[in-house]
Amino acid sequence: MALAIQQVTEEILIKMAAEAKRITGSKNLCIAGGVALNCVGNGKLLKSGLFDEIYIQPAAGDAEGAVGAALAAYYIGYGKARNVIQPDAMSGSFLGPEFTSAEIEHTARRYKAQYEKIEDFNELSDRMAKIIAEGNVVGWFQGRMEFGPRALANRSILGDARNSEMQLELNLIIKYRKSFRPFAPSVLADDSYEYFELKKPSTYMLLVANVQQKHINPIPDNYYELPLMERLYFERSDIPSLTHVDYSARIQTVHQETNPSYRKLIEQFKKLKGYGLIVNTSFNVRGEPIVCTPEDAY
């Protein structure tokens, strides 16, 4: 039933987009609302080639209604000129609260946490990249919180996408959810086409695309005779923690303009392991919202 609903949704989405193009003649499309969080549908809409550019509001859902109301007042009520801004003026969607080093240290002292303060960010990036490369999981808390449902690496849990045990460990030990659920990659924007069939930015983790064929592992001859769980855990690519059963992935492209510190971390990881991508999942457990404060994170 879920598959049928998804297929019908995709069909309607593409038909509505085609009709919008017929009415307006526009080569560009902006999507908002809850269905805009359907990353698979978004990916198929992009792949259809109906539009040259597709922009998906990063807080799509009820939250973006506030943005829409403000924009309606600005453009319609006040008659302001419409200008396309590249990259978009959401600035990576980091619009939430942030906390000072003093506040973070106060939290650490309050809970008698073991901590080390590293002043030099290059050193911090290097240390974190090595920790991830050694198979560890990192809670990454920095700057302003994301606006919207996707953790875009200011409130994220990070790991090595190449590690075949990472998916199982993150799901069962940290996220407390079904062990087969895959995770999303954060990939250097310049490297995205190296790993995925995606030539457009996906800054807000709202597009799904297939993993490139050169990274895919061929299935064994007896694959369809194997028990269900063995098929689910088959390593479909050399980045198994983020490859879905249909060989796709939900992608976040990481850009210097929107998150330079996170980009630096991935660049350091690439220097160590040759892969310009890591696993990024939201900093929370199942059923809980993404962490906001240093206390939440601890």
N, C-alpha and C positions, 0 to 999 in steps of 0.2 A: 504493500500500500504506500509506504514512504517513497519507494522508487517511482511509482505511478504519479503520485502528487508532484514529485520533483520534475518529472518529464513534462507534465501538463503546465507547471509553472514556467519552465523554460520556454515552452512553445508560446504561451501567452505573452511572456516578457519580450520575446523577439518580435511577435506580431504588433505589440503596442509600440515598440521602438520604431518599427518600420512605418507604422501609421504616423507617428510623431514626425519622422523624417519627411513623409509625403506632405504633411500639412505645412511644415515650417521650411522645408528645403535646407535645413541646417546639416552641416557635416559633423557637428559636435553634439554630444549628449551629456546631460548632467542628471544623475540619479540620486534620489533620496528616499526615505521611508524604510520600513522594516524589511521589505523584500530586497532592498539594495544590499543587505547583509548576506544574501544568498550568493556566496562566492563562486559556486559552480555555474550558476546561471549567468553571473557577470562575465565569467571567463568565456562562456559560449557566445554571449552577445558580442564581446570584443572580437572573438575569432570569426564571427559571421562577416565582418568587414563592412557592416552597415554604416559605421561612422569612422571618421579619421581619428577622433579623440573622444574618450569616454572618461568623465570625472564622476567619482562616487564619493558622496559626502561621508567622511570618516566616522561621524557619530550618527549615521543613518538609523532611523527609528524615531521614537518620540522626542529624543533629545534635540534632533536637528530641526524640529519645528520652531524652536526658539531662534535658531540661526536664520531660518526661512522668513520668520516674521520680521526680524531686524533688517534683512536684505530687502524685503518688500517695502518696508517703510523708507529705507534709504534710496532705493531706485525709483519706486512708484510715487511714494508720498513726497519726496524731496526732489525728484527728477534728476538724480545724479547720473553722470555718464557711466556706462558699463565698460570696464576695462578688464581684459584677460591678463591675469598675473601669473607668471611662470617663475619658479614653482608657486603653487597656490598660496594664498595668504593665510591658510590655516597653520602655517609654520610647523608642519609635522604633527599637528593636533595636540601639541603639548601646552594645553591651556589651563590645566588644573593647578592645585597648590604645590609649592615647593618648600623645602626645609633647609635651614642653615646647618653648617658643620657643627656649630655649638649645640643645636637642638638634637642632632643625631648623636653626638658624644654624650649629651645628658641622658638620652635613652639608654645608651650602652652602659653608662655608670649606674643608672637606676636599677638595671637588671643584672649588674655585675657580670656583664658579657665580656668575653675575651675579644679584644680588638687591637688593631694596629692602624695608625693613621699614616697614609702615604700622601705626601704633598705633591710629588711629581706625577702628572697624569700619564706620561709615557711609561713610567715604571709600573704604575697601577695596571695599565692595559697589558703590558708584557706579562705581569704576574698572573692576571686573570686568564689570559690566553693559554698560558702554560697549565694552569689548574684545570681548565676545560679540556685541553688536549690530553691530560692524564686520566680522563674518564670521570671527572668530578662534575657535580652540578653546582651552579652558582646562582644565588639570588642577587639580581642586579637592580639597584634602587638609586636613582639619580634624578636631579632636576625636577621639572614640573610634571605632574601626573598627566596621563593621556586623557583627552576628552573623547569618549566613545567606548565601545565594548572591546576593542582590541588592545592588547598590551603591545606597545611598539618599542619596548626596550628602555623605558624609564621605570617601569614596574614589571619586570620580567624574570622568569627563571630560564637559565641558559644551559645548553649542553652541546656535546659533540654529535653532529648529525651522522657521522660515519660509524659511530659506536652502535653495534647491533643490540646491545643490552639497554641503551639509553631510553628507548620507547617504553620498555617494560618497567624500568626503574622509576621513570617519571610518573607513569600512570599508577602503579600499584603502591609505591612507597611515599610519593609526594602529593600527587593529585587525587588519590583514592578513587579511581574510576576504572572502567573496563580496560584491560591490559592491551587490547589491540588498537586503541584509538591513536591515530597518528598526530604528529605535531607539525607546526609551521616552520619554514626556514626563514631566517633573516640572511639575505644575500647581498653582497656588494652590488650596487646598481650596475656598475660596469661589467660585472660577471654574470648577470642574471641569465643571459642567453646561452652562456656556457653550460648551464645546468638545466634550464627550463625553456620550453617553447613559448617564450614571452619576450616580446620586443618593446613593450611599453612599461613605464614605471608602475609599480604597485606599492606605493609608499605606505598605504594604510592597511595592508594585508587583506584586501578585498577582491582579489582575483585568483582564480585557480587555473593552472596550466600544466601540461604534461611535462614529465621529466624527459630530458633529451635522451634519445635512443642509445647514445654511447655510454650512458651511465646505468643503463638497465641490464639486469641479469636475466638470461633466458630461463624460462620455467622448465623444470624437469619433465621428461616424457610421461611420467606417472602422476603428474600434478593433480589432475582431476579425480584420481583414485585415492588421494590422500585424505585423512580425516580433516574436518573443517578447521580445527585450530592449527593444524600443521600448515594448511594453505594460508591461513591468516598471518602466520609468523614467518612465512617464506620471505627471505631477503630479496626484495624486488629490484634493488639498485645498490650502488655503492654509497648511497646516503639513505640507509633503510629507515631511520627514525622519522623521516618526514615524507616518505613515499606512500601514497594511499594505495588501496588494493587495485585501483584502476590506473596506476602509474602516474597519478597527478600529485600536485602539491599546492597548498594555499600559501602564497608568496608575499613576503615583505621585502621590497627593495630598499636598501639603506643608502642614504644620500648625505654628502658632506654638508649640504645647505641646511638640512633639518636635524641631523643628529651626528655631529662630528665626533663626539666622544665614543659613541657606540660603533661608528664606522672604524675608528682607530683600533678598537678591540678586535674586530673581525679581520682587519688588515694584519694585525699581529698574529692572529690564529693562522691566517693564510701563509705567513712567513714560516710558521712552524710546521704546518701540515699540508700546505699546497691547495687547500680548499678555502674559497672565499665565502663560506657560509657556515652558520651554526643554527642549532635548534633554539626557537624562541616560543615560550608558552607563558601564559599570564601568571603573575605572582599571586597565587591564591590556592585554596583547595576547593574541591567540588562543592558547589552550593553556596560558596562565599564570594563576595565581591572582590575585585582586585584590590590589593593593599593600597593604602593612601599615605599613612603616616609612618615615621620610623618605628613607632611602637607596633603598628600592624605588621610591618615587615619582620621585626624581631620575633 
